[in-house]
Amino acid sequence: MATTTPGETAAAQKARALPLGGRFNPYLDNERDTPPIYLPRQGQVSTVCAPRFEERLNPVVVVQQLRARFQAAGKTWRSEFYTTLTQRFPDGIPADLVDALGDELMAQTGDVVVNLGQSRLTGGHHAETENPVTATQSDPGSTGPCA
């Protein structure tokens, strides 16, 4: 309600009436806006989910790791394995899959190198030829090193 005299104005101020008869709200912008979101205090867990990026390794680095693993297991590394890895993972090999890939590739090789000891030459003959022991013995009663 608009006032016309100073007495009405004083009475409206005493009653805390809105200016200009309530047609104008000086706090309208503050009432419409959402309150700002402040950062959490230090030491509190953040609820923001950040994207996670998986580490990708260069195929050459992975091949070096797997070749060492193959040698330790006594298996032969084949060049086809490198081709397989680069075809399956053209953008690099995920770091968490290296062990699984090593197991998978080892399962594809069936060869096992068995070192039966150093050969000694005795009279022009190898010691193994006098007492042959093979890695493929299947006799359950044998007492050789591969039993």
N, C-alpha and C positions, 0 to 999 in steps of 0.2 A: 504494500500500500504506500502510495506516495504521500509525502507530507508537504503542506503549503505554508505553515507558520513555524517559527522557531520553537514554539511550545510543543507542537506535535512532533517535531524532530527530536526534542529532548525526551519526550515520553516514549518514542519509538526506540531511541538508544537505550533508555532504561529498561525497556521490555526485551531488548536484544533482538529486535526484528531484523530481517535480512534487508540489505540495502536495495534500493530501487524496487521495493515490493516483492523481492524474491525472484525477479526476472533475471538477475545477474548473480552468478555464483563464482566468486573469484578463485575458489578451490577446485573447480570442475576438472582441470587438467590433472591435478594430483589424484582425484578420486577415480578417474578413468584408467590411468596407467597402472600396470601391474607393478608391485614393489620390486626393487632390484634384487637379484640373487647374488648374495655375497659368497666369497670363497670360504670353505670350511676352515675351522681353526687348525693350527698346526698340530699334528699328531692324530688327527681323525682320518679315518679311511675315506678316500674319495669314492664317490658313486659314479664317476665318469668312466665309461668304458672306452679305452683306447684300442685301436686296431692292433693286432699282433701280426708281425711279419715273420714268416719262417725263413730261416737261414738256408740259402742255397749254396752248395759247394760246386766248385769247378770240377768237371769230370776227370781231369788229369790228377787232381789232388785225391779224389776218391779212388782212382785206379791205383795210385801209389800206396794208399792205405790197404786196399784189398789185396794187392800183390804181396805185400809183406805178410798179411794174414794167411794167404794161400801158402806161402813158403813155410810159415811156422806150422801149418797143418800138414805139410808134405804133399800138397796138391799142386797141379800145374795150371798156371794162368794162361788163358787162351785169348788171342786178340779179338775174337768174336764178342767177348764180354764187353770190351770197350765200345764196340759198335752197338751192342744191345743197350748199354747205358745211355749213350748219346741219342739213340732213337727214342727211347722211352722218356727221357728227361732232357729235351732240347734247351730248356731255360736254366739248367743246373739241377743238381740232385739235392733234395731236401736232406738236411743234416741228420734228422731223426730216422731216416730210412736206410742209412748206410749199413748198419749191422744186419738188418733184415735182407738187404740186397746181397750182402756177403754170404749169408746163410743160403739164400736162394741159388746163387751162382755156384757155391760149393756143392750143393746137391746135384747140380748138372754135371759135375766132374766125378768120375768114378775111380780115377787113378789115385793110388796111394804109394808114395815112395817110402820104402822101408830100408833103413840103414842097418845092416846086420853087423856092422863093425868094420874096422879097417882090414883090408885084405893083406895078408902077409905072403910074400913069395917064399916058397919052400921048394927048392930044387927045380925052379922053373914052373911050378904049378901053384895056382892059387890055393889058399887053405880051404876056401869054400868048395872047391871041386872034390876034395878028399872026403868031406863030410857035408853033403848038400842039405841045406835047410832052406825051404822056400816060404815065402810069405803067404802062400795059398794052401798051406797044409790044412786038411779037414779031418785028420785022424784025431778023435777025441782023446785017445790014450797017449798021444805023443807028448814028449817032455821038452820039445824044442822051445826056442824063445817066442814063437808065435802061437803057442798053444793057449 
